[in-house]
Amino acid sequence: MNDSSAFFIHMTWFIDAHEDLAWNIVTFQRDYTRSAFETRRLEAATSIPSFNEDTMLGWPEYNQANVRLVFGTLFASPARAGAQEPANAPFYHNLLEANHLYWNQLGIYHQLCENHPQAFRLVLSRQQLQAHLQEWEQPGGEQKAQPVGLVPLMEGAEGILSCDELSRWWEAGLRIIGLAWSGNRFTGGTHAPGPLTAEGKDLLAAMAEIGFILDLAHMDRQAAFQALEYYPGTIITSHANASRLVENYKGNRLLDDDLIHAMLERDVVIGVVPYNNFLKFGWKESGGRAQISLRMVAEQADYICQLVGDAEHVGIGTDFDGGFGLQSTPIELNSIADLPKLLPYLVEMGYTVEQCDRFASGNFLRVLESALP
Ligand SMILES: [Zn+2]
């Protein structure tokens, strides 16, 4: 690392567009005000690492990496017969249960921020965003531990009972909705190809009226193309990589070139994911974690920039602790504190400090500044 990269790493700050914090709090009672390393020590003798690997996240590590904002998800999944799942994991058997589980997780973010205002705060409006970032910028602000801003994101819309309920979700602080995880009554999704349904189109129309940001991650490509056409509001893809760079990849979770093009036409910012399964298919068998570098995440960012011809549409959505942890991340990472190690690879590829700042936070910040109320 040369002097100039050391300088901008100090200055660059991050938005992480996807973390399943509430899921982990519900399932494992993880305390994210603690250091990730302390959590690992406490969980070492439990069954937690066998379900979700070692945590990447903790308040001290957010501060070390200069992560100022996180899109914190609400996530529950349909119960699967015979699946080995942690006892407290939020699974639902019907829509009422889903609704209850998703509301519970929004409540968890409120509680987290009320109980630990020094560590976490909800950022739900432009005004709150401005005040939050100003606090980080105060002289000497970087010396003291700062609270991380949370913007609630619903991953999978089955938590929503009906369009009539949307205004209550908005009032309670939900700002971003991804229709899909797997397929559901609204849309085709991961491992469940299919289009937007009539119910999905109705939901999009109601979301647009209120002003929600739409997240396309996990939508089947057919449905994503439709949503790009139908949704008049702001759209992001919180966590997904380009399929083209992932050799032998088969599936509908990553983004094909034509879909990336269509996203760019709608000014969509895409969060690239430092998750080994989304970087190299079969990585465990072919050399393991040692073979997966943050360089491959930089290559994902570069590929999308090259495809669309600018550096305005890539951000980062780590998906950390979302069903995986340390053992499935690139070798340079020991926790989220190491996220800035991505930047020298981008500089090596010819990106300017200003462009790196946009990847790290500027592009998703542009989204928030225009779409928050
Ligand atoms: Zn996801």
Boltz pocket constraint, residues with backbone or C-beta under 6 A from the ligand:
constraints:
  - pocket:
      binder: B
      contacts: [[A, 155], [A, 217], [A, 218], [A, 239], [A, 319], [A, 322]]
      max_distance: 6.0
